[in-house]
Each structure stands twice: as C-alpha cells, then as structure tokens.
Amino acid sequence: MSGITTHVLDTSRGRPAARLAVALLRQEADGEWGVVGRESTNADGRAAALLPEGIPVSAGRYRLVFDTGAWLSSQGIEAFFPQVEVEFEVRDPGRPHHVPLLLSPYGYSTYRGS
C-alpha cells in the first residue's frame, strides 16, 4: 500500500465505486503538475497503489483526479461533474494520507481519512 490512498463511495446507491480511474499528480518546483501514478479502484472502491512500488511519499502538494464522468456514464448515469480534482498538501511524509471521495451524480464530498 502506498502512502497516499483513496476510497470512492457511490452515495446515491450506497455502494463502492468500483473501476473508477484515479490519477495522482504532484506539483513540481516549477509549478507544473506531473503524473506520479494511475490506478482504478478495486471492487471495494479503494485505490491503495497510487504510488509505484518503491516510490516514497515526499512533502509537497498533490492532486487526485477522479474520472467521475466516465465512471458515471458507465453506470448509465448522466454526470454533472465530469472530473473531480482534490488538491492536498503532504507535510509529514511519514504519516499515511487517505483521501476518500463520496460521490453522487450531482455532488461530491471529501475529507482527510485515516
């Protein structure tokens, strides 16, 4: 499991959002964003290997990009938000950083999980 993880729940149906594509980006020194890893959520809606094996979390600003439009469309649901981006800062790389997403067709919520 990487030091940055997520869990996506479909709150409109009360179940995990399986096979939802997620990208992890990190802000570089020049301010540009670079992709660090990509993963699709598992059957339980979790993405626990966003960072490639052997790549440690370092301090800095990160962004999770969820392809909510494609996922909702695959479920036969029209998406209002085609993409959700959650930006957060890692200050203590030694601590786990879990960022869940609660998703519905017309809204979403996130928080720092444990």
N, C-alpha and C positions, 0 to 999 in steps of 0.2 A: 504494500500500500504506500502511495506517495504521501508527502507532507501536505498536499492540497487535494481535497476530495469534495465531492458534491453528491447530493441525493435529490432527485426530482420526483415530486408527487403531483399527480393529476387530481386536484382538489374537487373538480366538478364530478368526477366519477369515484373518488375515494380509493384510488389505487396508484401504484408506481407508474412512472412514465418510462417504460422500457424502450430501448433502442433509440433514444433521443441523442443526437450528435452534440458534443460539447467540445469546444476548443479552449485551451489555456494559453493566454498570452502574457508576456512580461514586458514592461516598459524598459527600453534601453536607455543608456546615458544620453543619447541624442534626442530623446523624447518619442522616438518611433516605437511601435509595438511589434514584437516578434512572437511568432507562434512557438510555444515550448512543447506542447503536446496536444493530442486529439484522442478522443475516446467516445464511444457510445455507451449510454447507460445500460446496465445489465437488467435482468428480469425483475430485480427488486428496485430499479430506478437509480442505482448507485454507479458512480464512476470513481474508482479508487486507484486508477493507474494513470492519472493525467500527466504526471511527470515520467519520462522514460526511466527505466531501471538504471540505477546508479547516478542519476542526476539529483543532487540535493536541492532543497528549497533554499533560496538566498533572500536576504532582506530586499525589499523593493515593492513596486506597485505591480499588481497583477490584474488580469481581467478574465472572467469566464464568459464565453459567448455561447449561448444556447440556441440551437436552430429550432426554435419553437414552431415557426411557420410550417416547415416541412413535416415535423412530427405531428402537429395537429391535423394537417392535411391528410397524412397517412391514416389518421383515425376517423376521417370523414367529417372533420370539424373545421369550419372557417376560422382562420386566425386573425385577430386584430393586431397582435404584436408578432411580426414575422421573425423577430430575433430579440432575445433578451441579453443584455450585457450587464454584468455585475463587476464593478471595479472595487478592489480592496487592497490594503497595504499590509505586507508582512513586515513586522518589526522584530519579532523574535522567531527566527527560522527553526529553533529547536522545538517549538510548540506545533501541534497539528493545526491545520487550518481547514475546517469543514464549512462549506458554504451551501446550504440547502436552498432549493427553489421550490416554492409552492405555486403551481401553475393552474390557470383556468383559461378558457377561450378569451376572456375579456379582462384579465388581470393577473398579476403575479405578486409574490412577496418573497423576501429573502431575509436571512439573518445569519449571524455567526453561530454555528452549531458547535457541538463538542464531539 
